[in-house]
Amino acid sequence: MPANQKPSFTAYTVHKREGQDDFWLPIGAAFMHQDGDGYNVVLQALPIDGKIVLRLPKTQSESTEAQQQTVRAENDRRKSRRERADT
């Protein structure tokens, strides 16, 4: 695998969270073989449940926007909880 090769997929483990959005944790990547007949999967961690989700990689702007949306949603949930607790 050449050092400058970009991953074909990003590998994730997904943690289910009750009452919240699932948490997608990137744990590695998959790189296509030169002949196109397979992939090398490189993991930096192993999922606890044994399940790996492969998704097309996001561009930097998509990734940043998704993180910002997650932070905004979490802040909205916290604000809503505080408001309910104050009433």
C-alpha positions as CSV (number, residue, x, y, z in Angstrom):
1,M,0.0,0.0,0.0
2,P,1.7,3.3,-1.1
3,A,2.1,5.9,1.6
4,N,0.1,8.5,-0.3
5,Q,-2.9,6.2,-1.1
6,K,-6.2,7.6,0.2
7,P,-8.5,5.2,2.0
8,S,-11.5,3.8,0.1
9,F,-13.5,3.5,3.3
10,T,-13.3,4.7,6.9
11,A,-13.9,2.0,9.5
12,Y,-16.2,2.8,12.5
13,T,-17.5,1.1,15.6
14,V,-21.0,2.4,16.5
15,H,-22.1,2.7,20.2
16,K,-25.8,2.8,20.8
17,R,-26.8,5.4,23.4
18,E,-30.2,5.4,25.0
19,G,-32.0,8.6,24.5
20,Q,-29.2,10.0,22.3
21,D,-27.8,9.7,18.8
22,D,-25.5,6.8,18.2
23,F,-21.8,7.6,18.6
24,W,-19.7,6.7,15.6
25,L,-16.1,6.3,16.5
26,P,-13.6,6.0,13.7
27,I,-11.2,3.1,14.3
28,G,-9.4,2.6,11.0
29,A,-9.6,2.6,7.2
30,A,-9.8,0.2,4.2
31,F,-7.5,0.6,1.2
32,M,-8.2,-0.9,-2.2
33,H,-5.7,-3.4,-3.6
34,Q,-3.9,-2.2,-6.7
35,D,-5.7,-4.8,-8.8
36,G,-9.1,-3.7,-7.5
37,D,-10.0,-7.2,-6.2
38,G,-9.9,-6.5,-2.5
39,Y,-9.1,-4.3,0.4
40,N,-6.5,-4.0,3.2
41,V,-8.2,-3.1,6.4
42,V,-6.0,-1.2,8.9
43,L,-7.5,-0.8,12.4
44,Q,-6.2,1.3,15.2
45,A,-8.6,-0.2,17.7
46,L,-11.0,-3.2,17.9
47,P,-14.7,-2.9,18.4
48,I,-16.0,-4.4,21.6
49,D,-19.1,-6.0,19.8
50,G,-17.0,-7.3,16.9
51,K,-18.9,-5.2,14.4
52,I,-17.1,-2.8,12.0
53,V,-19.0,-0.4,9.8
54,L,-17.2,0.7,6.6
55,R,-18.4,4.1,5.1
56,L,-17.1,6.2,2.2
57,P,-14.7,8.8,3.7
58,K,-16.1,12.3,4.3
59,T,-14.4,15.4,3.0
60,Q,-12.9,17.7,5.7
61,S,-15.8,20.2,5.3
62,E,-18.4,17.4,5.6
63,S,-16.7,16.1,8.7
64,T,-16.4,19.5,10.4
65,E,-20.0,20.3,9.6
66,A,-21.2,17.0,11.0
67,Q,-19.2,17.5,14.2
68,Q,-20.6,21.0,14.6
69,Q,-24.2,19.7,14.1
70,T,-23.5,17.1,16.8
71,V,-22.3,19.7,19.2
72,R,-25.2,22.0,18.5
73,A,-27.7,19.1,19.1
74,E,-26.1,18.1,22.3
75,N,-26.1,21.8,23.5
76,D,-29.8,22.0,22.6
77,R,-30.5,18.8,24.6
78,R,-28.6,20.1,27.7
79,K,-30.4,23.5,27.5
80,S,-33.8,21.7,27.2
81,R,-33.0,19.6,30.3
82,R,-31.9,22.6,32.3
83,E,-35.0,24.5,31.4
84,R,-37.2,21.5,32.4
85,A,-35.3,21.2,35.7
86,D,-35.8,24.9,36.4
87,T,-39.6,24.7,36.1
